[in-house]
Amino acid sequence: MLVLAVVALIVPLAVSLRDRVDAEVRLEARTEAEAVASRAVSVIDPPKAVRLKSLASTAAFAVSGRVVIVDRRGRILADSDESAQIGSSFANRPEIAAALDGQVSQARRYSTTLSSEILATAVPVYTGSKPGGAVRVTQSVSAVDAAIRRAWLGLALIGALVIVLGLIAGAVIARRITKPIVRLDEAARRVAEGDLTAAAKVEGSTEQRALAVSFNTMTERLSLLLGAQREFVADASHQLRTPLAGMRLRLEEARAQSNDPDQREELDAAIAEVDRLALIVNELLELSQAGEGKPPLAVTDSLAALQGALERWSAAAAQAGCELQLGATQELQFACHRSDVDRMLDAVIENALAYAPGAPLLLGASGGALQVADRGPGLGDEAGDLLFERFRRGDAGRSGPPGTGLGLSIVRELARRWGGDVEIQNRLGGGTEVTISLPLASGEVLPALSNSPTRLEP
């Protein structure tokens, strides 16, 4: 509201200032042109060059512009510009043509001669019933526009200062008013995380106190209802397991004693339905236990993740002629999901097998990171960070096997999701090494990724 109020005041003021300055400039130019025209009546026909030149020079100094006096044919009789050629025709100028036609002309237009925008004012010089010439005053409007811009900038600074001061005052007031709401929000977050015992402090205005009381009443009833629901589902699930197990045993016994193929087929279908019902009961039991609390953060063992990658990719590596090995590996516990670690390793290993076929491939873990190294052609002249851009495949990718160019981008996004990062660089002796840095479950601060050529040696 403060911003809208300031804008609503300053914008009309700025527009009014611009219009007022423009009107003053136009009025000054027209007044000066009419004054020169009135003095030039007696000296324009026949033309007195000295007097006309004096009139043009004096008026040009007064308006800080150029003054031209022409005869009835539009030829220059006097010009404040010393470089102008007396006798040249200005009849093609629109304002001169209008003035010679008996009209007062005033317009802003772009001058190709001056390569800037000008305000041209032309008035007729009457020597009888018809114009015997015309006076034109031209002024550059760049200075006027600059002055208007400076005034606008001043108004904008004043408005910004008012807004900043108002926002500071508003923030202080809002903090005092919204403090009870913030505490209520914290209680709501605890409830959303599964803590139904959380209660809001009853404080603040009458409306805020009523809201806190209603919130506490809601959480109490919700806790009772959810507790009753969980107990019902758990009891029902436990009670149904025994008869379902007994029913399945009876059906299996009946099937074993039956020699009728049709009857055995029906009994098989019945057993399948019992199994499906048992699965539903188990899922209901798991559902009744949902929301008991926030699950603990997943922990991934580095050795288990690397061994899993070896098992998944051994066949593919053998087919590509690569020797997949497990190098020096520390027992590290990463604070992230195993599925994301597997996906990162799969993407890096797949790249290595595609771009370094027949070369040894080494996996390892040390220093809070996973490493995948190969003895392929290396990165060439490509910078490592550029390879993580989406759809960028580098020199080897453009001439090598087909791909999307998204593999390394996905690896980096997955690593950064958990607060880690990825680095790719050349190895000493040839090849590349990809280092996936991940946070440790112990909460230790990870060292920054170094720029050493390699940290994993076969």
C-alpha positions in Angstrom: 0.0 0.0 0.0 2.9 2.3 0.8 4.5 1.7 -2.6 1.2 2.2 -4.4 0.6 5.5 -2.5 4.1 6.8 -3.3 3.8 5.8 -6.9 0.3 7.4 -7.2 1.8 10.7 -5.9 5.1 10.8 -7.7 4.0 9.6 -11.2 1.4 12.4 -11.7 3.9 14.9 -10.3 6.6 13.8 -12.7 4.2 13.9 -15.7 3.0 17.4 -14.6 6.6 18.6 -14.3 7.5 17.3 -17.8 4.4 18.9 -19.3 5.0 22.2 -17.5 8.7 22.4 -18.7 7.7 21.5 -22.2 5.0 24.1 -22.2 7.4 26.8 -21.0 10.0 25.9 -23.6 7.3 26.0 -26.4 5.9 29.3 -25.1 9.4 30.9 -24.9 10.2 29.8 -28.4 7.0 31.1 -29.9 7.2 34.4 -28.0 10.7 35.0 -29.3 9.8 34.0 -32.9 6.8 36.4 -32.9 9.0 39.2 -31.5 11.5 38.7 -34.3 8.7 38.5 -36.8 7.2 41.8 -35.6 10.6 43.6 -35.8 11.4 42.1 -39.2 8.3 43.5 -40.9 10.0 46.8 -41.7 13.3 45.3 -42.9 12.3 42.2 -44.8 10.8 43.8 -48.0 13.1 45.0 -49.3 15.5 43.0 -47.2 18.1 44.8 -45.1 20.7 42.2 -44.5 22.5 43.9 -41.6 19.3 44.5 -39.6 18.0 41.0 -40.3 21.3 39.4 -39.3 21.3 41.4 -36.0 17.7 40.3 -35.2 18.6 36.7 -35.9 21.7 36.7 -33.8 20.1 38.5 -30.8 17.1 36.1 -30.8 19.3 33.1 -31.1 21.3 34.1 -28.0 18.1 34.6 -26.1 16.6 31.2 -26.8 19.9 29.3 -27.0 19.0 28.0 -30.4 19.1 28.9 -34.1 17.0 31.6 -35.8 16.4 31.7 -39.5 14.6 34.5 -41.4 13.4 33.6 -44.9 11.6 35.5 -47.7 8.2 34.6 -49.2 9.9 31.9 -51.4 11.6 30.2 -48.4 15.1 31.6 -49.3 17.4 32.4 -46.3 17.7 36.2 -45.7 19.4 35.9 -42.3 20.7 33.0 -40.2 22.3 33.0 -36.8 24.4 30.1 -37.9 27.5 31.6 -39.5 28.1 28.5 -41.6 24.7 28.8 -43.3 24.6 29.9 -47.0 22.5 33.0 -47.5 20.0 32.5 -50.4 19.7 28.7 -49.9 16.1 27.4 -49.9 14.3 26.2 -46.7 11.0 25.9 -48.4 11.0 22.1 -48.0 11.0 22.4 -44.2 7.5 21.6 -43.0 7.4 24.4 -40.4 8.6 27.0 -43.0 6.0 25.8 -45.5 3.3 26.1 -42.9 4.4 29.6 -41.8 4.6 30.9 -45.5 1.0 29.6 -45.8 0.0 31.9 -42.9 0.0 29.4 -40.1 2.0 29.2 -36.8 3.8 25.9 -36.7 5.5 24.3 -33.7 6.6 20.6 -33.5 9.3 18.3 -32.2 11.0 16.3 -35.0 14.3 14.6 -35.7 16.8 16.7 -37.6 18.9 14.7 -40.0 21.3 17.7 -40.3 21.9 17.9 -36.6 21.3 14.1 -35.9 19.2 15.0 -32.9 15.7 15.9 -31.9 14.7 19.6 -32.2 11.8 21.8 -31.4 11.0 23.9 -34.5 8.8 27.0 -34.2 7.9 29.0 -37.3 5.7 32.1 -37.5 4.8 34.2 -40.6 6.1 37.7 -41.2 3.2 39.7 -42.7 4.1 42.6 -45.0 0.6 43.0 -46.2 -2.4 40.7 -46.4 -0.1 37.8 -47.2 3.1 36.6 -45.5 6.2 38.2 -46.9 8.5 35.8 -45.2 8.8 33.7 -42.1 10.9 33.3 -38.9 12.0 29.9 -37.7 13.4 29.2 -34.2 15.0 25.8 -33.7 16.2 24.5 -30.3 17.8 21.2 -29.3 15.6 19.5 -26.7 18.3 17.2 -25.4 19.2 19.7 -22.6 15.5 20.0 -21.7 15.1 16.3 -21.7 18.2 15.9 -19.5 16.8 18.4 -17.0 13.5 16.5 -16.9 15.3 13.3 -16.3 17.3 14.8 -13.5 14.1 16.0 -11.9 12.5 12.6 -12.3 15.6 11.0 -10.7 15.3 13.3 -7.8 11.6 12.4 -7.4 12.4 8.7 -7.6 15.1 9.0 -4.9 12.7 10.8 -2.6 10.0 8.2 -3.3 12.5 5.4 -2.6 13.6 7.0 0.6 10.0 7.3 1.8 9.3 3.7 0.8 12.4 2.4 2.7 11.6 4.4 5.8 8.0 3.3 5.6 8.9 -0.3 5.1 11.3 -0.3 8.1 8.6 1.2 10.3 6.0 -1.3 8.9 8.4 -4.2 9.5 8.8 -3.2 13.2 5.0 -2.9 13.6 4.3 -6.1 11.7 6.8 -8.0 13.7 5.0 -7.1 16.9 1.6 -7.9 15.4 2.6 -11.2 13.7 4.7 -12.7 16.5 1.7 -14.7 17.8 1.0 -15.9 14.3 4.6 -17.0 13.9 4.4 -19.1 17.0 1.1 -20.6 15.8 2.8 -21.4 12.5 5.6 -23.2 14.4 3.0 -25.3 16.3 1.2 -26.1 13.0 4.5 -27.3 11.5 5.1 -29.6 14.4 1.6 -31.0 14.0 2.3 -31.4 10.2 5.5 -33.4 11.1 3.4 -35.8 13.2 3.6 -34.3 16.7 -0.1 -34.1 17.6 0.8 -33.0 21.2 2.0 -29.6 20.0 -0.1 -26.7 21.3 -0.2 -23.0 20.4 0.4 -20.3 23.0 -2.7 -18.3 23.7 -1.6 -14.7 23.2 -2.0 -11.5 21.1 -5.2 -9.8 20.1 -8.7 -11.2 20.8 -8.9 -12.7 17.3 -5.4 -14.3 17.7 -6.2 -15.7 21.1 -9.5 -17.2 19.7 -7.5 -18.7 16.8 -5.0 -20.3 19.2 -7.7 -21.8 21.3 -9.5 -23.2 18.2 -6.2 -24.6 17.0 -5.5 -26.4 20.3 -9.0 -27.8 20.3 -8.6 -29.1 16.8 -5.2 -30.8 17.5 -6.7 -32.5 20.6 -9.6 -33.9 18.7 -7.4 -34.8 15.7 -5.1 -36.7 18.1 -8.0 -38.6 19.6 -9.5 -39.5 16.2 -6.3 -40.6 14.6 -5.4 -42.6 17.7 -8.7 -44.4 17.5 -8.4 -45.0 13.8 -4.9 -46.5 14.2 -6.0 -48.7 17.0 -9.0 -49.9 15.0 -7.0 -50.7 11.9 -4.2 -52.4 13.9 -6.7 -54.5 15.9 -8.6 -55.4 12.8 -5.5 -56.3 10.9 -4.2 -58.5 13.7 -7.5 -60.2 14.2 -7.9 -60.9 10.4 -4.4 -62.5 10.0 -5.3 -65.6 11.9 -8.5 -66.6 10.1 -6.9 -65.7 6.7 -4.0 -68.0 7.5 -6.4 -70.8 8.5 -8.5 -70.3 5.4 -5.4 -70.6 3.2 -4.3 -73.8 4.9 -7.8 -75.3 4.4 -7.8 -74.3 0.7 -4.4 -75.8 0.2 -5.5 -79.0 1.9 -8.6 -79.2 -0.3 -6.6 -78.6 -3.4 -4.1 -81.4 -2.5 -7.0 -83.9 -1.9 -8.9 -82.9 -5.1 -8.3 -84.8 -8.4 -10.8 -82.7 -10.5 -8.8 -80.2 -12.7 -11.7 -77.7 -12.7 -12.0 -77.9 -9.0 -8.2 -77.4 -8.5 -8.3 -74.4 -10.8 -11.1 -72.9 -8.7 -9.2 -73.6 -5.5 -6.0 -72.0 -7.0 -8.1 -68.8 -7.7 -9.5 -68.9 -4.2 -5.9 -69.1 -2.7 -4.9 -66.2 -4.9 -7.8 -64.1 -3.6 -6.8 -65.0 0.0 -3.2 -63.9 -0.7 -4.5 -60.7 -2.1 -6.7 -60.1 0.9 -3.7 -60.8 3.2 -1.6 -58.3 1.3 -4.4 -55.7 1.8 -4.4 -56.4 5.5 -0.7 -56.0 5.8 -0.9 -52.7 3.9 -3.6 -51.5 6.3 -1.4 -52.4 9.2 1.5 -50.4 7.7 -0.9 -47.5 7.0 -2.0 -47.5 10.6 1.6 -47.0 11.7 2.2 -44.1 9.2 2.5 -40.6 10.7 4.0 -41.9 14.0 6.9 -39.6 13.5 9.4 -38.3 11.0 11.5 -41.2 9.6 15.3 -41.1 10.3 17.6 -39.8 7.6 18.8 -42.5 5.3 22.4 -43.6 5.5 24.3 -45.2 2.7 27.5 -47.2 3.2 30.2 -46.4 0.6 31.5 -50.0 0.3 28.0 -51.4 -0.1 27.2 -48.9 -2.8 30.4 -49.6 -4.7 30.0 -53.3 -4.5 26.4 -53.0 -5.7 27.7 -51.0 -8.7 30.2 -53.7 -9.4 27.6 -56.4 -9.5 25.2 -54.3 -11.7 27.9 -53.3 -14.3 30.2 -56.3 -14.4 28.5 -57.9 -17.3 28.2 -54.7 -19.3 31.9 -53.9 -18.6 33.0 -57.3 -19.8 31.0 -56.9 -23.0 32.7 -53.5 -23.5 36.1 -55.0 -22.9 36.7 -53.0 -19.7 38.1 -54.4 -16.5 35.9 -53.1 -13.6 37.9 -53.0 -10.4 37.4 -51.8 -6.8 40.3 -49.7 -5.6 41.2 -48.3 -2.2 37.9 -47.8 -0.4 37.2 -46.2 3.0 34.3 -47.2 5.1 32.2 -44.0 4.8 28.6 -43.4 5.8 26.9 -40.9 3.6 23.8 -38.9 4.7 21.7 -39.6 1.6 19.4 -42.2 0.1 21.0 -45.3 -1.5 18.9 -45.0 -4.6 20.4 -41.6 -5.4 23.9 -42.9 -4.8 23.2 -45.8 -7.1 21.8 -43.6 -9.8 24.9 -41.3 -9.7 27.3 -44.2 -9.9 25.3 -45.8 -12.7 25.4 -42.6 -14.8 29.1 -42.1 -14.3 30.0 -45.7 -15.0 27.8 -45.8 -18.1 29.6 -42.7 -19.4 33.0 -44.3 -18.7 32.1 -47.5 -20.5 30.8 -45.5 -23.5 33.7 -43.1 -24.0 36.5 -45.3 -22.8 35.8 -48.8 -24.1 38.5 -51.4 -23.5 40.1 -49.2 -20.8 40.3 -50.3 -17.1 37.7 -48.7 -14.9 38.4 -48.2 -11.2 35.9 -47.4 -8.4 36.8 -46.1 -4.9 35.9 -44.0 -1.9 38.1 -41.7 0.2 38.0 -38.2 1.7 34.2 -38.0 2.0 33.7 -38.8 -1.7 33.2 -41.5 -4.3 35.6 -41.8 -7.3 35.2 -43.4 -10.7 38.4 -43.3 -12.8 39.2 -44.6 -16.3 42.2 -44.8 -18.6 40.4 -43.4 -21.6 41.2 -40.5 -23.9 40.6 -37.8 -21.2 38.7 -34.5 -21.5 40.8 -32.9 -24.2 40.6 -29.1 -24.3 37.2 -29.0 -22.7 36.9 -27.4 -19.3 35.5 -29.7 -16.7 32.7 -27.5 -15.5 31.4 -27.1 -19.1 30.7 -30.8 -19.3 28.1 -30.5 -16.6 25.9 -28.1 -18.7 22.7 -29.7 -19.9 22.9 -31.2 -23.4 26.7 -30.4 -23.7 28.6 -33.5 -24.6 32.1 -32.1 -25.3 34.5 -33.0 -28.1 34.5 -36.8 -27.3 30.8 -36.9 -27.1 30.2 -35.3 -30.5 32.5 -37.8 -32.2 31.7 -40.8 -29.9 28.6 -42.8 -29.1 25.2 -41.3 -29.2 23.7 -39.7 -26.0 21.6 -37.0 -24.6 24.3 -35.0 -22.8 22.2 -35.0 -19.5 24.0 -37.7 -17.6 26.6 -35.5 -15.8 24.0 -32.8 -15.3 21.8 -35.3 -13.4 24.7 -36.5 -11.3 25.5 -32.9 -10.2 21.8 -32.2 -9.4 21.5 -35.3 -7.3 24.8 -34.6 -5.5 23.8 -31.0 -4.7 20.3 -32.1 -3.5 22.2 -33.6 -0.5 24.6 -30.8 -0.1 27.5 -32.3 -2.2 29.0 -31.7 -5.5 30.7 -33.4 -8.5 34.0 -32.8 -10.2 35.5 -34.2 -13.4 39.2 -33.8 -14.3 42.0 -35.5 -16.2 44.2 -38.1 -14.6 48.0 -38.3 -14.6 49.0 -40.7 -17.3 45.7 -40.3 -19.2 42.1 -40.8 -18.5 39.5 -39.0 -16.4 38.3 -39.1 -12.9 34.9 -38.2 -11.6 34.7 -37.3 -7.9 31.2 -37.3 -6.2 31.4 -35.4 -2.9 28.6 -36.2 -0.4 27.8 -35.2 3.2 28.8 -37.7 5.9 26.2 -39.1 8.3 28.5 -38.0 11.2 27.9 -34.4 10.3 31.6 -33.7 9.6 32.4 -30.8 7.3 33.6 -32.1 3.9 36.8 -30.8 2.4 36.4 -28.7 -0.7 37.0 -30.5 -4.0 40.6 -30.0 -4.9 42.1 -29.4 -8.3 44.6 -32.2 -8.1 45.0 -34.3 -11.3 43.9 -37.5 -9.5 43.3 -38.9 -6.1 42.5 -42.5 -7.0 45.3 -44.7 -8.1 44.9 -48.3 -9.3 
